Amino acid sequence: MTWLHKATNEIARERLTFILVQDRSQLSPAVMEQMKEELVAVIGKYFDIDKTQIQLSVERQAGRQVVETSIPINGLRHL
């Protein structure tokens, strides 16, 4: 498997995950993307983050919706 093929598989998996999250949360793609961008803007003020690896999910747990994020941090920003 070449690096190009692997990257394509990863991109397809991320897109499918994003679509499933949208469907479960009943949020439009535009709202999900806006939420992701706003989280990146706030957290990016304080940390150097890897924007390509951010994961955002909205799930139902214990009868209510929960937003979970995974934002890889490369280091602190010097303010």
Secondary structure, DSSP 8 states (H G I E B T S, - for coil): --HHHHHHHHHHHHHHHHHHHHHHHT--HHHHHHHHHHHHHHHHTTEEE-GGG-EEEEEEETTEEEEEEE--EEEE---
